[in-house]
Amino acid sequence: MVDEVDFRIIRILMEEGDISFSELARRLNLSESTIRKRVEKLKKSNVINKFTVIVDPPKLGFNSVAIVGVDVEPQQLLKVAKKLCELPEAKNVFISTGDHMIMVEIWARDGNDLSRIISEGIGSIEGVKRVCPSIVLERLKY
């Protein structure tokens, strides 16, 4: 069970993933060992799945970021989703409800690269019926 202290730890880690345990302990007025034990418990219970870095794609040369809706044959849903996870350009893959069955965040070098990923990568997967890309103009929140 996650308590209020765990929520406070998670909230800070989500904003500042590189914060040290000693600084986290200082902010929450707890011991460093308490913080370490709680974070380890949150990891073991899969509340925290991993620590990661959020980058700005254009600063890495990915000037075309798209959110791509993918419609598939219903019996192929999980198979297609797993194949999409294998694409190196796919940064996030979600099974969803609404307009599309799967949503994929794609990072591409430019429009030509994005077209190639859509046609040769996503569009060539068995079971894919329709691919609907939306170009991201600006990311306002991470």
C-alpha positions in Angstrom: 0.0 0.0 0.0 1.3 3.5 -0.9 1.0 6.1 1.8 1.3 9.9 1.8 5.1 9.8 2.3 5.4 7.4 -0.7 3.3 9.8 -2.8 5.5 12.7 -1.7 8.6 10.7 -2.7 7.1 9.8 -6.0 6.0 13.4 -6.7 9.6 14.7 -6.2 11.2 11.9 -8.2 8.8 12.5 -11.1 9.9 16.2 -11.2 13.6 15.7 -10.3 14.6 12.1 -11.1 18.3 12.9 -10.5 17.8 14.0 -6.9 20.0 12.3 -4.4 18.5 10.2 -1.6 20.2 12.5 0.9 18.6 15.6 -0.6 15.2 13.8 -0.8 15.6 12.8 2.9 16.4 16.4 3.8 13.4 17.8 2.0 11.0 15.3 3.6 12.7 15.5 7.0 13.4 11.7 7.0 16.6 9.7 7.2 18.4 8.7 4.0 18.0 5.0 4.9 14.2 5.4 5.2 14.2 7.0 1.7 16.3 4.2 0.3 14.0 1.5 1.8 10.9 3.2 0.6 12.2 3.7 -2.9 13.4 0.0 -3.0 9.9 -1.1 -1.9 8.2 1.0 -4.5 10.5 -0.5 -7.2 9.9 -4.1 -6.0 6.1 -3.5 -6.0 6.4 -2.0 -9.6 5.0 1.3 -8.5 8.3 2.7 -9.8 9.1 0.8 -13.0 12.3 2.6 -14.0 14.2 5.8 -13.8 14.8 7.6 -17.1 15.9 10.8 -18.7 13.6 13.1 -20.7 15.3 14.8 -23.6 14.4 17.4 -26.2 14.3 15.4 -29.5 15.3 18.3 -31.8 18.5 18.8 -29.8 19.4 15.3 -30.7 18.6 15.8 -34.4 15.0 14.4 -34.3 13.2 17.3 -36.0 10.0 15.4 -36.8 8.1 14.0 -33.8 4.7 12.5 -34.5 1.9 10.8 -32.5 0.8 8.1 -34.8 -2.6 6.4 -34.5 -2.6 2.8 -35.7 -5.7 0.7 -36.5 -5.3 -3.0 -36.7 -7.2 -6.2 -37.2 -8.7 -6.9 -33.7 -7.2 -10.4 -33.5 -3.7 -8.9 -34.3 -3.8 -6.1 -31.6 -1.2 -7.5 -29.2 1.0 -8.9 -31.9 1.1 -5.5 -33.7 1.7 -3.6 -30.5 4.7 -5.8 -29.6 6.1 -5.3 -33.1 5.7 -1.5 -32.8 7.6 -1.7 -29.5 10.5 -3.2 -31.4 10.9 -0.2 -33.7 13.8 1.9 -32.5 12.0 5.1 -33.6 9.0 4.3 -31.4 9.6 6.0 -28.0 6.2 5.3 -26.5 3.5 2.7 -27.5 0.0 2.7 -26.0 -3.0 0.5 -26.6 -5.9 2.8 -26.4 -9.6 3.4 -26.9 -11.0 6.2 -29.0 -10.1 7.0 -32.5 -7.2 4.5 -32.8 -6.4 1.2 -31.2 -2.7 1.9 -30.8 -0.9 5.2 -30.3 2.8 5.5 -31.0 5.2 8.4 -30.4 7.7 8.4 -33.2 11.0 10.4 -33.4 12.3 10.9 -36.9 15.2 13.0 -38.4 12.9 14.8 -40.9 9.7 14.4 -42.9 11.3 11.9 -45.3 12.5 9.8 -42.4 9.1 9.9 -40.9 7.5 8.8 -44.2 9.9 5.9 -44.4 9.1 4.8 -40.8 5.4 5.0 -41.5 5.5 3.1 -44.8 8.3 0.6 -44.3 8.1 0.2 -40.6 4.6 0.7 -39.2 2.6 0.1 -42.5 4.4 -3.1 -43.3 3.5 -4.9 -40.1 1.0 -7.7 -40.7 -2.4 -6.8 -39.3 -2.1 -3.0 -39.7 -5.1 -1.5 -41.4 -4.6 2.2 -41.2 -1.8 4.6 -40.0 -2.8 8.2 -39.0 0.2 10.4 -38.1 -0.1 13.8 -36.4 3.0 15.9 -36.3 3.9 17.4 -32.9 4.5 21.2 -33.3 5.6 21.9 -29.8 5.7 20.0 -26.5 4.4 22.1 -23.7 4.7 19.7 -20.8 6.9 16.7 -20.0 
